[in-house]
Amino acid sequence: MEEIDFVITWVDGQDEAWRREKARYVSDSKKVDAGEERYRDWELLKFWFRGVEKFAPWVRKVHFITWGHLPKWLDTNHPRLHIVRHEDYIPQEFLPVFNSNVLEIYMYRIEGLSERFVYFNDDMMLTGKVEPDFFFFRGKPCDMLAFQPVVANPANPVMSHLFLNNTLVLAKYFDKRENVRRHPGNYFKIGYPPLYFFYNLLEMAFPLYSGFYTVHGPFSFLKGTFEEVWEKEEEALVRMSANRFRSEDDLMIYLFREWQKLTGNFHAKNMHRDFCYYNLSDENRKLEADIRRQKHKVICINDGKVKGDFERIKEGLRDAFLQILPQQCSFEV
């Protein structure tokens, strides 16, 4: 079986040393995205590790990226756990960094990382059994190729810029209509949700790229994809590395994911079938029921600037996960 690693980034937003360092650098500029929701901890990490051990026991190694803080319950000597501090793989001149985009574009430099790896945000949880071919099929990352216009979203303007920045880079190397002609099966794969068939057909009326749809779930990557993109766009990637906080002139990790797809170096499949995305709100009954019933194999729990009772919402999520992952795992002490 091919070796596959998992990579996860985590921050303890309550760590006082980290908060002091962040406060030294944070800017009031509207171009910077440094809201509290980017860093607050819903205390679900323990269930992430339990999910990995129960639902994906075949994973070779977990690379755990941290500013330096570590959960007290985490067994840092676990043979399949690699603690990765920012200074271990980010160039010194860009530290300290609080920008997830910078943390992600350098991941390929992690020591000992396997050629095939899956990247998780800490809000992406396994809730059902997955086999290696859920993420990679015959060595290629599993994904779905679909067009979707970049939306000008006043509620989250930085993300609108990031999606457009990525699309502008991709448009330098790929011609839209030529790429569809070259890889028709990747755009019109039997099994894709009908909506994305429609999007792709509609977009053929326009010769230029308007954006891409990407499932906000775990990212299946080839390390070689990062090396290829860095070789071609090193100047832009180094320039954005100076942004300590998420900024509107960043590129982001979706660039590498779309690059894999446009080069045809992926396996096309319906990524929606076993995945569900939730924005947290004051009431999360459907999400909690989904977890308890294990309706999907993977869920994403997005902290969309929720205004409700933080502790109550957190307790509801914890209780739901305890229903399916009650037992301590080997990553816990």
Salt bridges, closest charged atoms under 4 A:
GLU2 OE1 - ARG116 NE 3.74
GLU3 OE1 - ARG60 NE 3.92
ASP5 OD2 - ARG60 NH2 2.74
ASP5 OD2 - HIS63 NE2 2.79
ASP15 OD2 - HIS69 ND1 3.22
ASP33 OD2 - ARG38 NH2 2.63
GLU36 OE2 - ARG19 NH1 3.13
GLU43 OE2 - LYS314 NZ 2.94
GLU131 OE2 - LYS129 NZ 3.73
ASP143 OD2 - ARG257 NE 2.63
ASP143 OD1 - LYS261 NZ 3.81
GLU178 OE2 - ARG182 NH2 2.73
GLU203 OE1 - LYS176 NZ 2.60
GLU233 OE2 - LYS172 NZ 2.66
GLU235 OE2 - ARG239 NH1 3.82
GLU248 OE1 - HIS161 NE2 3.51
GLU258 OE1 - LYS261 NZ 3.27
ASP282 OD1 - ARG312 NH2 2.56
GLU283 OE1 - ARG285 NE 3.69
ASP290 OD2 - HIS296 ND1 2.85
ASP303 OD2 - ARG40 NE 2.51
GLU311 OE2 - LYS314 NZ 3.49
GLU315 OE2 - ARG318 NH1 3.69
ASP319 OD1 - ARG318 NH1 3.78
GLU332 OE2 - ARG50 NE 2.73
